[in-house]
Amino acid sequence: MTRPPVRIAAFGGTFRADSLNRHLLDAAVRLAPASADVEILEIRDLPLYNQDLDPGMGGGSHPSAVAVFRAGIERCDGMLLVSPEYNWGVPGYLKNAVDWVSHPPRDSVMVGRPALLMGASTGPAGTGRAQLAWRQILLSIRTPVLVDALQVPLAHTRISREGELDSQLEEQVVALMRTLVGEAEVARDVGLPARLRQPSTNPVAGMYFAPTTLSE
Ligand SMILES: Cc1cc2nc3c(=O)[nH]c(=O)nc-3n(C[C@H](O)[C@H](O)[C@H](O)COP(=O)(O)O)c2cc1C
């Protein structure tokens, strides 16, 4: 029996024309295993979070751009999040996007879908501080984050204005996308999203909740 392709939802980057993070996102999509179905979810049109418009928090219906974004997450098996680092933390617009899809608690579309972090910065830290913050945020909403991640310091020296990656970076992206697709397939096959919807006292869910479990 032919198995359906593993579906990956990719989002992030910044909105400026020459965004290094957007180049990285586009390259990761291009370099993903051919067997996977990778879809970019655009977040540019998401409004600021408003609980009154979040049915997951007792509000009315989602604005249409949120509904589209949410549906993209819902149909994926794993996620790629490409985030810059702003002021040693996560950028507001990307946190806003994740906030829109983070409820109801324990039952949101983010639960149990493995996420890979990538990020590019012009500084020497390569978005490492933002990624630590992302791990904490994603842990709180039961999104398992792969231990392996990509941090690109001095990214303007590694990614061209046309979006070409240097060969070493390209190899890293290929390897990480292969890992993500593998982890997403495992999560799909074991029904990880459903397991993680169990209360955290459940020993099986607790086991998978440990952020290192999926890739060690
Ligand atoms: C508001 C703001 C805050 C920034 N803070 C950091 C930072 O904390 N660490 C860092 O390495 N770079 C920081 N930078 C520099 C970014 O790494 C750089 O602008 C990068 O190119 C942004 O990603 P982009 O190319 O995808 O737009 C900051 C940039 C902006 C605009």
The ligand as an SDF file (V2000), in Angstrom:
LIG
                    3D

 31 33  0  0  0  0  0  0  0  0999 V2000
   14.4440   44.8680   15.8100 C   0  0  0  0  0  0  0  0  0  0  0  0
   15.7120   44.0930   15.5530 C   0  0  0  0  0  0  0  0  0  0  0  0
   16.3380   43.4580   16.5950 C   0  0  0  0  0  0  0  0  0  0  0  0
   17.4770   42.6690   16.3500 C   0  0  0  0  0  0  0  0  0  0  0  0
   18.0400   41.9740   17.3700 N   0  0  0  0  0  0  0  0  0  0  0  0
   19.0340   41.0800   17.1070 C   0  0  0  0  0  0  0  0  0  0  0  0
   19.5170   40.2030   18.1250 C   0  0  0  0  0  0  0  0  0  0  0  0
   19.0760   40.2330   19.2480 O   0  0  0  0  0  0  0  0  0  0  0  0
   20.4680   39.3070   17.8070 N   0  0  0  0  0  0  0  0  0  0  0  0
   20.9970   39.2350   16.5260 C   0  0  0  0  0  0  0  0  0  0  0  0
   21.8630   38.3820   16.2880 O   0  0  0  0  0  0  0  0  0  0  0  0
   20.5600   40.0540   15.5540 N   0  0  0  0  0  0  0  0  0  0  0  0
   19.5910   40.9660   15.8090 C   0  0  0  0  0  0  0  0  0  0  0  0
   19.1160   41.7870   14.8220 N   0  0  0  0  0  0  0  0  0  0  0  0
   19.7670   41.7400   13.5070 C   0  0  0  0  0  0  0  0  0  0  0  0
   19.1530   40.6610   12.6400 C   0  0  0  0  0  0  0  0  0  0  0  0
   19.8600   39.4550   12.8650 O   0  0  0  0  0  0  0  0  0  0  0  0
   19.2480   41.0440   11.1700 C   0  0  0  0  0  0  0  0  0  0  0  0
   18.5910   42.2880   10.9450 O   0  0  0  0  0  0  0  0  0  0  0  0
   18.6830   39.9750   10.2750 C   0  0  0  0  0  0  0  0  0  0  0  0
   19.0680   40.2660    8.9600 O   0  0  0  0  0  0  0  0  0  0  0  0
   17.1610   39.9030   10.3970 C   0  0  0  0  0  0  0  0  0  0  0  0
   16.6560   38.8560    9.6360 O   0  0  0  0  0  0  0  0  0  0  0  0
   16.1800   39.0020    8.1170 P   0  0  0  0  0  0  0  0  0  0  0  0
   17.4260   39.1540    7.2970 O   0  0  0  0  0  0  0  0  0  0  0  0
   15.4820   37.7310    7.8340 O   0  0  0  0  0  0  0  0  0  0  0  0
   15.3100   40.2140    7.9880 O   0  0  0  0  0  0  0  0  0  0  0  0
   17.9980   42.5780   15.0430 C   0  0  0  0  0  0  0  0  0  0  0  0
   17.3440   43.2460   14.0080 C   0  0  0  0  0  0  0  0  0  0  0  0
   16.2130   43.9910   14.2520 C   0  0  0  0  0  0  0  0  0  0  0  0
   15.5050   44.6670   13.0900 C   0  0  0  0  0  0  0  0  0  0  0  0
  1  2  1  0
  2  3  1  0
  2 30  2  0
  3  4  2  0
  4  5  1  0
  4 28  1  0
  5  6  2  0
  6  7  1  0
  6 13  1  0
  7  8  2  0
  7  9  1  0
  9 10  1  0
 10 11  2  0
 10 12  1  0
 12 13  2  0
 13 14  1  0
 14 15  1  0
 14 28  1  0
 15 16  1  0
 16 17  1  0
 16 18  1  0
 18 19  1  0
 18 20  1  0
 20 21  1  0
 20 22  1  0
 22 23  1  0
 23 24  1  0
 24 25  2  0
 24 26  1  0
 24 27  1  0
 28 29  2  0
 29 30  1  0
 30 31  1  0
M  END
$$$$
